[in-house]
Amino acid sequence: MRRIVRHDIAPNYQPCISCAAGTRSHVLEPAEWSEYEQEVVVDQSDDFASEDWEEVETVTKFALVTDNKVMCHKCWVTKLESYAKVIDSNYNKWLSGGASSIRPVMKVLHGVRYLDLEKALPTDINSKLNTLRTTISNSLVTSKGGEEE
């Protein structure tokens, strides 16, 4: 069956993935729903009718397949501060590191994107992040497009 994400429904109150406190503050992964059709009797004959009849209508329903993954605001701010500190302290080392720094930079970039921290990061950290992103993409393009022997 096809799974869909329903943006018209507010996220459920779920435990935070870090501290297990109930929240729906920051949705990291939205809930997935499965769509199915069911026949529903809309109208039918009464007990005294000469012939039995019923009117059926096909209705589309949704079943929850996976719940959303959420993070409370307190844990989200803690992650924001830790990612900002990691980017700031390792920035120069990652720029001069070359190929050995690709893996840790990609890990940080993935974490920032997953937690949706880019808009909340300070502008100086965000500019460092963009510089790292372009450096990594340029180094990956040059390593893939190298000359053949």
VMD Tcl script that builds the backbone (N, CA, C; Angstrom):
set m [mol new atoms 447]
animate dup $m
set s [atomselect $m all]
$s set {name element resname resid chain x y z} {
  {N N MET 1 A 0.825 -1.182 0.000}
  {CA C MET 1 A 0.000 0.000 0.000}
  {C C MET 1 A 0.875 1.254 0.000}
  {N N ARG 2 A 0.304 2.288 -0.541}
  {CA C ARG 2 A 1.018 3.542 -0.657}
  {C C ARG 2 A 0.968 4.290 0.677}
  {N N ARG 3 A 2.100 4.819 1.082}
  {CA C ARG 3 A 2.169 5.615 2.318}
  {C C ARG 3 A 2.218 7.080 1.959}
  {N N ILE 4 A 1.473 7.878 2.716}
  {CA C ILE 4 A 1.439 9.311 2.461}
  {C C ILE 4 A 1.655 10.067 3.761}
  {N N VAL 5 A 2.035 11.331 3.621}
  {CA C VAL 5 A 2.166 12.230 4.765}
  {C C VAL 5 A 1.010 13.213 4.682}
  {N N ARG 6 A 0.262 13.328 5.752}
  {CA C ARG 6 A -0.894 14.230 5.764}
  {C C ARG 6 A -0.517 15.508 6.506}
  {N N HIS 7 A -0.396 16.586 5.737}
  {CA C HIS 7 A -0.022 17.873 6.320}
  {C C HIS 7 A -1.218 18.599 6.921}
  {N N ASP 8 A -2.425 18.117 6.660}
  {CA C ASP 8 A -3.625 18.764 7.175}
  {C C ASP 8 A -3.967 18.337 8.601}
  {N N ILE 9 A -3.196 17.429 9.159}
  {CA C ILE 9 A -3.439 16.934 10.513}
  {C C ILE 9 A -2.289 17.354 11.413}
  {N N ALA 10 A -2.622 17.888 12.570}
  {CA C ALA 10 A -1.603 18.306 13.532}
  {C C ALA 10 A -0.862 17.073 14.057}
  {N N PRO 11 A 0.414 17.229 14.361}
  {CA C PRO 11 A 1.173 16.074 14.868}
  {C C PRO 11 A 0.653 15.614 16.225}
  {N N ASN 12 A 0.747 14.309 16.438}
  {CA C ASN 12 A 0.338 13.729 17.723}
  {C C ASN 12 A 1.322 14.114 18.821}
  {N N TYR 13 A 0.851 14.072 20.035}
  {CA C TYR 13 A 1.682 14.288 21.206}
  {C C TYR 13 A 2.497 13.024 21.415}
  {N N GLN 14 A 3.809 13.103 21.225}
  {CA C GLN 14 A 4.680 11.943 21.296}
  {C C GLN 14 A 5.817 12.203 22.285}
  {N N PRO 15 A 6.499 11.140 22.733}
  {CA C PRO 15 A 7.668 11.344 23.585}
  {C C PRO 15 A 8.851 11.869 22.775}
  {N N CYS 16 A 9.603 12.788 23.371}
  {CA C CYS 16 A 10.804 13.341 22.748}
  {C C CYS 16 A 11.806 12.212 22.528}
  {N N ILE 17 A 12.529 12.252 21.395}
  {CA C ILE 17 A 13.481 11.174 21.105}
  {C C ILE 17 A 14.716 11.250 21.994}
  {N N SER 18 A 14.937 12.399 22.655}
  {CA C SER 18 A 16.101 12.535 23.536}
  {C C SER 18 A 15.769 12.278 24.993}
  {N N CYS 19 A 14.709 12.936 25.487}
  {CA C CYS 19 A 14.440 12.871 26.926}
  {C C CYS 19 A 13.120 12.188 27.277}
  {N N ALA 20 A 12.336 11.796 26.296}
  {CA C ALA 20 A 11.060 11.092 26.465}
  {C C ALA 20 A 9.970 11.939 27.106}
  {N N ALA 21 A 10.143 13.254 27.157}
  {CA C ALA 21 A 9.073 14.123 27.637}
  {C C ALA 21 A 8.030 14.260 26.530}
  {N N GLY 22 A 6.772 14.309 26.897}
  {CA C GLY 22 A 5.711 14.427 25.912}
  {C C GLY 22 A 5.747 15.786 25.222}
  {N N THR 23 A 5.739 15.794 23.896}
  {CA C THR 23 A 5.818 17.044 23.152}
  {C C THR 23 A 5.337 16.840 21.726}
  {N N ARG 24 A 5.134 17.929 21.033}
  {CA C ARG 24 A 4.958 17.935 19.590}
  {C C ARG 24 A 5.584 19.203 19.021}
  {N N SER 25 A 6.599 19.684 19.720}
  {CA C SER 25 A 7.231 20.951 19.424}
  {C C SER 25 A 7.963 20.961 18.092}
  {N N HIS 26 A 8.941 20.106 17.921}
  {CA C HIS 26 A 9.739 20.054 16.696}
  {C C HIS 26 A 9.560 18.677 16.060}
  {N N VAL 27 A 8.879 18.631 14.936}
  {CA C VAL 27 A 8.637 17.375 14.229}
  {C C VAL 27 A 9.838 17.091 13.342}
  {N N LEU 28 A 10.546 16.013 13.640}
  {CA C LEU 28 A 11.719 15.633 12.865}
  {C C LEU 28 A 11.329 14.760 11.675}
  {N N GLU 29 A 10.414 13.845 11.883}
  {CA C GLU 29 A 9.903 12.992 10.819}
  {C C GLU 29 A 8.385 12.932 10.965}
  {N N PRO 30 A 7.648 13.329 9.927}
  {CA C PRO 30 A 6.187 13.330 10.034}
  {C C PRO 30 A 5.614 11.914 10.032}
  {N N ALA 31 A 4.404 11.792 10.548}
  {CA C ALA 31 A 3.715 10.500 10.591}
  {C C ALA 31 A 3.358 10.060 9.176}
  {N N GLU 32 A 3.330 8.751 8.969}
  {CA C GLU 32 A 2.954 8.198 7.670}
  {C C GLU 32 A 1.618 7.476 7.801}
  {N N TRP 33 A 0.790 7.666 6.803}
  {CA C TRP 33 A -0.546 7.099 6.779}
  {C C TRP 33 A -0.700 6.193 5.569}
  {N N SER 34 A -1.507 5.159 5.718}
  {CA C SER 34 A -1.830 4.273 4.612}
  {C C SER 34 A -3.276 4.554 4.208}
  {N N GLU 35 A -3.487 4.662 2.916}
  {CA C GLU 35 A -4.802 5.013 2.396}
  {C C GLU 35 A -5.509 3.735 1.941}
  {N N TYR 36 A -6.785 3.580 2.316}
  {CA C TYR 36 A -7.560 2.439 1.856}
  {C C TYR 36 A -9.011 2.865 1.642}
  {N N GLU 37 A -9.732 2.075 0.855}
  {CA C GLU 37 A -11.125 2.373 0.578}
  {C C GLU 37 A -12.006 1.347 1.271}
  {N N GLN 38 A -13.157 1.826 1.772}
  {CA C GLN 38 A -14.081 0.949 2.471}
  {C C GLN 38 A -15.494 1.301 2.031}
  {N N GLU 39 A -16.313 0.270 1.867}
  {CA C GLU 39 A -17.702 0.498 1.499}
  {C C GLU 39 A -18.518 0.701 2.765}
  {N N VAL 40 A -19.324 1.767 2.761}
  {CA C VAL 40 A -20.143 2.113 3.913}
  {C C VAL 40 A -21.603 2.149 3.467}
  {N N VAL 41 A -22.486 1.533 4.246}
  {CA C VAL 41 A -23.909 1.543 3.933}
  {C C VAL 41 A -24.461 2.917 4.290}
  {N N VAL 42 A -24.988 3.618 3.278}
  {CA C VAL 42 A -25.512 4.958 3.481}
  {C C VAL 42 A -27.003 4.909 3.795}
  {N N ASP 43 A -27.736 4.055 3.091}
  {CA C ASP 43 A -29.176 3.950 3.292}
  {C C ASP 43 A -29.595 2.515 3.014}
  {N N GLN 44 A -30.624 2.046 3.687}
  {CA C GLN 44 A -31.108 0.685 3.458}
  {C C GLN 44 A -32.613 0.623 3.672}
  {N N SER 45 A -33.183 -0.471 3.188}
  {CA C SER 45 A -34.642 -0.626 3.303}
  {C C SER 45 A -35.011 -0.913 4.751}
  {N N ASP 46 A -36.234 -0.568 5.090}
  {CA C ASP 46 A -36.706 -0.855 6.451}
  {C C ASP 46 A -37.283 -2.263 6.531}
  {N N ASP 47 A -37.739 -2.662 7.674}
  {CA C ASP 47 A -38.224 -4.027 7.892}
  {C C ASP 47 A -39.515 -4.315 7.131}
  {N N PHE 48 A -40.266 -3.285 6.801}
  {CA C PHE 48 A -41.575 -3.496 6.187}
  {C C PHE 48 A -41.566 -3.328 4.669}
  {N N ALA 49 A -40.414 -3.148 4.063}
  {CA C ALA 49 A -40.334 -2.968 2.621}
  {C C ALA 49 A -40.569 -4.293 1.906}
  {N N SER 50 A -41.110 -4.205 0.693}
  {CA C SER 50 A -41.389 -5.428 -0.063}
  {C C SER 50 A -40.102 -6.067 -0.592}
  {N N GLU 51 A -39.097 -5.256 -0.894}
  {CA C GLU 51 A -37.810 -5.779 -1.348}
  {C C GLU 51 A -36.698 -5.207 -0.469}
  {N N ASP 52 A -35.700 -6.040 -0.218}
  {CA C ASP 52 A -34.540 -5.552 0.542}
  {C C ASP 52 A -33.606 -4.814 -0.408}
  {N N TRP 53 A -33.120 -3.671 -0.003}
  {CA C TRP 53 A -32.168 -2.906 -0.791}
  {C C TRP 53 A -31.266 -2.122 0.152}
  {N N GLU 54 A -30.110 -1.778 -0.348}
  {CA C GLU 54 A -29.231 -0.920 0.425}
  {C C GLU 54 A -28.375 -0.088 -0.526}
  {N N GLU 55 A -28.077 1.106 -0.089}
  {CA C GLU 55 A -27.260 2.020 -0.872}
  {C C GLU 55 A -25.873 2.071 -0.226}
  {N N VAL 56 A -24.842 1.785 -1.038}
  {CA C VAL 56 A -23.479 1.694 -0.539}
  {C C VAL 56 A -22.645 2.784 -1.187}
  {N N GLU 57 A -21.776 3.379 -0.387}
  {CA C GLU 57 A -20.874 4.411 -0.893}
  {C C GLU 57 A -19.445 4.022 -0.527}
  {N N THR 58 A -18.507 4.259 -1.437}
  {CA C THR 58 A -17.104 3.966 -1.185}
  {C C THR 58 A -16.451 5.195 -0.554}
  {N N VAL 59 A -15.829 4.991 0.601}
  {CA C VAL 59 A -15.216 6.077 1.357}
  {C C VAL 59 A -13.715 5.789 1.494}
  {N N THR 60 A -12.902 6.824 1.310}
  {CA C THR 60 A -11.452 6.689 1.501}
  {C C THR 60 A -11.123 6.961 2.961}
  {N N LYS 61 A -10.417 6.024 3.568}
  {CA C LYS 61 A -10.018 6.161 4.970}
  {C C LYS 61 A -8.503 6.060 5.068}
  {N N PHE 62 A -7.979 6.481 6.214}
  {CA C PHE 62 A -6.537 6.478 6.440}
  {C C PHE 62 A -6.225 5.746 7.737}
  {N N ALA 63 A -5.194 4.920 7.699}
  {CA C ALA 63 A -4.718 4.206 8.884}
  {C C ALA 63 A -3.299 4.678 9.189}
  {N N LEU 64 A -3.036 4.951 10.447}
  {CA C LEU 64 A -1.715 5.397 10.874}
  {C C LEU 64 A -0.729 4.236 10.807}
  {N N VAL 65 A 0.359 4.431 10.035}
  {CA C VAL 65 A 1.366 3.376 9.885}
  {C C VAL 65 A 2.526 3.620 10.845}
  {N N THR 66 A 3.096 4.832 10.804}
  {CA C THR 66 A 4.179 5.178 11.727}
  {C C THR 66 A 3.885 6.534 12.356}
  {N N ASP 67 A 4.147 6.648 13.632}
  {CA C ASP 67 A 3.973 7.919 14.341}
  {C C ASP 67 A 5.091 8.881 13.966}
  {N N ASN 68 A 4.854 10.149 14.256}
  {CA C ASN 68 A 5.890 11.141 13.978}
  {C C ASN 68 A 6.974 11.079 15.049}
  {N N LYS 69 A 8.180 11.480 14.669}
  {CA C LYS 69 A 9.289 11.568 15.617}
  {C C LYS 69 A 9.458 13.030 15.962}
  {N N VAL 70 A 9.438 13.323 17.258}
  {CA C VAL 70 A 9.471 14.707 17.715}
  {C C VAL 70 A 10.590 14.912 18.726}
  {N N MET 71 A 10.943 16.184 18.898}
  {CA C MET 71 A 11.941 16.572 19.888}
  {C C MET 71 A 11.389 17.774 20.638}
  {N N CYS 72 A 11.538 17.762 21.958}
  {CA C CYS 72 A 11.059 18.889 22.746}
  {C C CYS 72 A 11.972 20.104 22.511}
  {N N HIS 73 A 11.457 21.266 22.841}
  {CA C HIS 73 A 12.207 22.487 22.557}
  {C C HIS 73 A 13.489 22.573 23.389}
  {N N LYS 74 A 13.443 22.076 24.606}
  {CA C LYS 74 A 14.628 22.115 25.474}
  {C C LYS 74 A 15.774 21.306 24.866}
  {N N CYS 75 A 15.486 20.099 24.411}
  {CA C CYS 75 A 16.520 19.265 23.789}
  {C C CYS 75 A 16.966 19.865 22.457}
  {N N TRP 76 A 16.028 20.455 21.713}
  {CA C TRP 76 A 16.351 21.060 20.426}
  {C C TRP 76 A 17.322 22.227 20.603}
  {N N VAL 77 A 17.098 23.061 21.625}
  {CA C VAL 77 A 17.997 24.187 21.894}
  {C C VAL 77 A 19.365 23.673 22.330}
  {N N THR 78 A 19.390 22.608 23.112}
  {CA C THR 78 A 20.660 22.010 23.526}
  {C C THR 78 A 21.436 21.506 22.317}
  {N N LYS 79 A 20.751 20.838 21.393}
  {CA C LYS 79 A 21.401 20.374 20.159}
  {C C LYS 79 A 21.893 21.550 19.326}
  {N N LEU 80 A 21.099 22.602 19.244}
  {CA C LEU 80 A 21.477 23.799 18.495}
  {C C LEU 80 A 22.772 24.380 19.031}
  {N N GLU 81 A 22.858 24.516 20.349}
  {CA C GLU 81 A 24.063 25.069 20.970}
  {C C GLU 81 A 25.266 24.153 20.763}
  {N N SER 82 A 25.054 22.838 20.866}
  {CA C SER 82 A 26.194 21.919 20.703}
  {C C SER 82 A 26.682 21.894 19.254}
  {N N TYR 83 A 25.763 21.918 18.291}
  {CA C TYR 83 A 26.189 21.960 16.884}
  {C C TYR 83 A 26.908 23.265 16.578}
  {N N ALA 84 A 26.441 24.375 17.114}
  {CA C ALA 84 A 27.109 25.661 16.889}
  {C C ALA 84 A 28.520 25.633 17.462}
  {N N LYS 85 A 28.666 25.034 18.643}
  {CA C LYS 85 A 29.985 24.953 19.275}
  {C C LYS 85 A 30.928 24.045 18.474}
  {N N VAL 86 A 30.419 22.923 17.988}
  {CA C VAL 86 A 31.241 21.987 17.209}
  {C C VAL 86 A 31.682 22.636 15.897}
  {N N ILE 87 A 30.782 23.310 15.221}
  {CA C ILE 87 A 31.124 23.955 13.949}
  {C C ILE 87 A 32.158 25.046 14.176}
  {N N ASP 88 A 31.952 25.851 15.205}
  {CA C ASP 88 A 32.862 26.960 15.482}
  {C C ASP 88 A 34.257 26.471 15.873}
  {N N SER 89 A 34.330 25.439 16.703}
  {CA C SER 89 A 35.635 24.982 17.181}
  {C C SER 89 A 36.416 24.183 16.133}
  {N N ASN 90 A 35.721 23.489 15.215}
  {CA C ASN 90 A 36.415 22.643 14.239}
  {C C ASN 90 A 36.493 23.249 12.847}
  {N N TYR 91 A 36.016 24.463 12.657}
  {CA C TYR 91 A 35.907 25.067 11.332}
  {C C TYR 91 A 37.259 25.122 10.605}
  {N N ASN 92 A 38.261 25.696 11.237}
  {CA C ASN 92 A 39.574 25.833 10.591}
  {C C ASN 92 A 40.220 24.479 10.314}
  {N N LYS 93 A 40.073 23.559 11.235}
  {CA C LYS 93 A 40.635 22.214 11.067}
  {C C LYS 93 A 39.964 21.509 9.878}
  {N N TRP 94 A 38.646 21.655 9.741}
  {CA C TRP 94 A 37.933 21.019 8.641}
  {C C TRP 94 A 38.276 21.647 7.296}
  {N N LEU 95 A 38.482 22.961 7.261}
  {CA C LEU 95 A 38.836 23.615 6.000}
  {C C LEU 95 A 40.207 23.181 5.510}
  {N N SER 96 A 41.147 23.033 6.441}
  {CA C SER 96 A 42.502 22.645 6.046}
  {C C SER 96 A 42.690 21.129 6.002}
  {N N GLY 97 A 41.705 20.377 6.454}
  {CA C GLY 97 A 41.839 18.920 6.553}
  {C C GLY 97 A 41.789 18.169 5.249}
  {N N GLY 98 A 41.188 18.745 4.223}
  {CA C GLY 98 A 41.100 18.061 2.933}
  {C C GLY 98 A 40.139 16.889 2.981}
  {N N ALA 99 A 40.562 15.771 2.382}
  {CA C ALA 99 A 39.688 14.600 2.263}
  {C C ALA 99 A 39.399 13.938 3.604}
  {N N SER 100 A 40.274 14.093 4.566}
  {CA C SER 100 A 40.056 13.451 5.864}
  {C C SER 100 A 38.938 14.119 6.659}
  {N N SER 101 A 38.564 15.326 6.285}
  {CA C SER 101 A 37.514 16.018 7.035}
  {C C SER 101 A 36.140 15.892 6.378}
  {N N ILE 102 A 36.038 15.172 5.275}
  {CA C ILE 102 A 34.744 15.057 4.587}
  {C C ILE 102 A 33.719 14.340 5.457}
  {N N ARG 103 A 34.102 13.232 6.050}
  {CA C ARG 103 A 33.154 12.444 6.838}
  {C C ARG 103 A 32.595 13.211 8.043}
  {N N PRO 104 A 33.421 13.847 8.903}
  {CA C PRO 104 A 32.836 14.582 10.031}
  {C C PRO 104 A 31.993 15.777 9.590}
  {N N VAL 105 A 32.387 16.445 8.512}
  {CA C VAL 105 A 31.601 17.584 8.026}
  {C C VAL 105 A 30.252 17.103 7.504}
  {N N MET 106 A 30.245 15.996 6.776}
  {CA C MET 106 A 28.985 15.448 6.269}
  {C C MET 106 A 28.071 15.017 7.412}
  {N N LYS 107 A 28.656 14.491 8.475}
  {CA C LYS 107 A 27.872 14.082 9.635}
  {C C LYS 107 A 27.220 15.304 10.290}
  {N N VAL 108 A 27.962 16.382 10.424}
  {CA C VAL 108 A 27.419 17.612 11.009}
  {C C VAL 108 A 26.353 18.208 10.098}
  {N N LEU 109 A 26.607 18.232 8.785}
  {CA C LEU 109 A 25.636 18.771 7.839}
  {C C LEU 109 A 24.334 17.973 7.865}
  {N N HIS 110 A 24.452 16.664 7.957}
  {CA C HIS 110 A 23.263 15.820 8.032}
  {C C HIS 110 A 22.485 16.087 9.323}
  {N N GLY 111 A 23.180 16.211 10.444}
  {CA C GLY 111 A 22.511 16.484 11.718}
  {C C GLY 111 A 21.805 17.836 11.724}
  {N N VAL 112 A 22.447 18.837 11.154}
  {CA C VAL 112 A 21.836 20.173 11.093}
  {C C VAL 112 A 20.592 20.147 10.224}
  {N N ARG 113 A 20.658 19.447 9.116}
  {CA C ARG 113 A 19.496 19.369 8.228}
  {C C ARG 113 A 18.377 18.549 8.861}
  {N N TYR 114 A 18.696 17.436 9.500}
  {CA C TYR 114 A 17.689 16.566 10.109}
  {C C TYR 114 A 16.935 17.286 11.232}
  {N N LEU 115 A 17.671 18.019 12.050}
  {CA C LEU 115 A 17.057 18.723 13.172}
  {C C LEU 115 A 16.493 20.083 12.772}
  {N N ASP 116 A 16.689 20.493 11.527}
  {CA C ASP 116 A 16.192 21.764 10.992}
  {C C ASP 116 A 16.710 22.937 11.830}
  {N N LEU 117 A 18.029 22.991 11.975}
  {CA C LEU 117 A 18.671 24.007 12.808}
  {C C LEU 117 A 19.169 25.211 12.017}
  {N N GLU 118 A 19.198 25.131 10.698}
  {CA C GLU 118 A 19.847 26.166 9.896}
  {C C GLU 118 A 19.283 27.561 10.142}
  {N N LYS 119 A 17.979 27.686 10.247}
  {CA C LYS 119 A 17.372 29.010 10.434}
  {C C LYS 119 A 17.665 29.589 11.816}
  {N N ALA 120 A 17.903 28.733 12.781}
  {CA C ALA 120 A 18.103 29.195 14.155}
  {C C ALA 120 A 19.579 29.426 14.502}
  {N N LEU 121 A 20.486 28.951 13.666}
  {CA C LEU 121 A 21.912 29.154 13.938}
  {C C LEU 121 A 22.276 30.627 13.775}
  {N N PRO 122 A 23.243 31.111 14.543}
  {CA C PRO 122 A 23.715 32.491 14.355}
  {C C PRO 122 A 24.270 32.683 12.942}
  {N N THR 123 A 24.274 33.907 12.472}
  {CA C THR 123 A 24.673 34.177 11.085}
  {C C THR 123 A 26.126 33.808 10.814}
  {N N ASP 124 A 27.028 34.038 11.781}
  {CA C ASP 124 A 28.426 33.682 11.553}
  {C C ASP 124 A 28.604 32.169 11.445}
  {N N ILE 125 A 27.889 31.396 12.263}
  {CA C ILE 125 A 27.959 29.937 12.192}
  {C C ILE 125 A 27.319 29.455 10.897}
  {N N ASN 126 A 26.232 30.107 10.508}
  {CA C ASN 126 A 25.559 29.724 9.269}
  {C C ASN 126 A 26.448 29.979 8.050}
  {N N SER 127 A 27.188 31.078 8.065}
  {CA C SER 127 A 28.103 31.347 6.946}
  {C C SER 127 A 29.251 30.336 6.929}
  {N N LYS 128 A 29.740 29.940 8.100}
  {CA C LYS 128 A 30.765 28.896 8.162}
  {C C LYS 128 A 30.225 27.575 7.638}
  {N N LEU 129 A 28.987 27.294 7.966}
  {CA C LEU 129 A 28.349 26.064 7.511}
  {C C LEU 129 A 28.213 26.064 5.982}
  {N N ASN 130 A 27.818 27.194 5.420}
  {CA C ASN 130 A 27.706 27.298 3.965}
  {C C ASN 130 A 29.067 27.167 3.282}
  {N N THR 131 A 30.098 27.743 3.891}
  {CA C THR 131 A 31.450 27.607 3.345}
  {C C THR 131 A 31.898 26.148 3.365}
  {N N LEU 132 A 31.639 25.455 4.467}
  {CA C LEU 132 A 31.974 24.035 4.549}
  {C C LEU 132 A 31.196 23.230 3.512}
  {N N ARG 133 A 29.939 23.568 3.335}
  {CA C ARG 133 A 29.097 22.861 2.370}
  {C C ARG 133 A 29.650 23.010 0.953}
  {N N THR 134 A 30.027 24.217 0.567}
  {CA C THR 134 A 30.561 24.426 -0.786}
  {C C THR 134 A 31.943 23.774 -0.941}
  {N N THR 135 A 32.752 23.819 0.107}
  {CA C THR 135 A 34.069 23.189 0.051}
  {C C THR 135 A 33.938 21.678 -0.141}
  {N N ILE 136 A 33.031 21.068 0.619}
  {CA C ILE 136 A 32.827 19.623 0.512}
  {C C ILE 136 A 32.272 19.265 -0.860}
  {N N SER 137 A 31.302 20.025 -1.347}
  {CA C SER 137 A 30.731 19.695 -2.658}
  {C C SER 137 A 31.762 19.878 -3.769}
  {N N ASN 138 A 32.614 20.895 -3.660}
  {CA C ASN 138 A 33.660 21.080 -4.668}
  {C C ASN 138 A 34.682 19.951 -4.625}
  {N N SER 139 A 35.041 19.507 -3.418}
  {CA C SER 139 A 36.026 18.429 -3.320}
  {C C SER 139 A 35.437 17.101 -3.803}
  {N N LEU 140 A 34.136 16.896 -3.612}
  {CA C LEU 140 A 33.517 15.668 -4.099}
  {C C LEU 140 A 33.401 15.679 -5.622}
  {N N VAL 141 A 33.124 16.834 -6.196}
  {CA C VAL 141 A 33.016 16.934 -7.649}
  {C C VAL 141 A 34.375 16.700 -8.303}
  {N N THR 142 A 35.418 17.283 -7.724}
  {CA C THR 142 A 36.742 17.090 -8.316}
  {C C THR 142 A 37.255 15.672 -8.143}
  {N N SER 143 A 36.893 15.014 -7.049}
  {CA C SER 143 A 37.358 13.633 -6.861}
  {C C SER 143 A 36.610 12.679 -7.774}
  {N N LYS 144 A 35.344 12.950 -8.107}
  {CA C LYS 144 A 34.596 12.088 -9.006}
  {C C LYS 144 A 34.969 12.322 -10.460}
  {N N GLY 145 A 35.254 13.568 -10.783}
  {CA C GLY 145 A 35.539 13.898 -12.175}
  {C C GLY 145 A 37.018 13.930 -12.503}
  {N N GLY 146 A 37.822 13.119 -11.856}
  {CA C GLY 146 A 39.264 13.099 -12.096}
  {C C GLY 146 A 39.613 12.526 -13.461}
  {N N GLU 147 A 40.859 12.702 -13.849}
  {CA C GLU 147 A 41.312 12.230 -15.156}
  {C C GLU 147 A 41.523 10.723 -15.126}
  {N N GLU 148 A 41.241 10.105 -16.266}
  {CA C GLU 148 A 41.464 8.668 -16.387}
  {C C GLU 148 A 42.868 8.407 -16.893}
  {N N GLU 149 A 43.441 7.292 -16.500}
  {CA C GLU 149 A 44.794 6.961 -16.931}
  {C C GLU 149 A 44.781 6.090 -18.157}
}
mol reanalyze $m
mol bondsrecalc $m
mol representation Tube
mol addrep $m
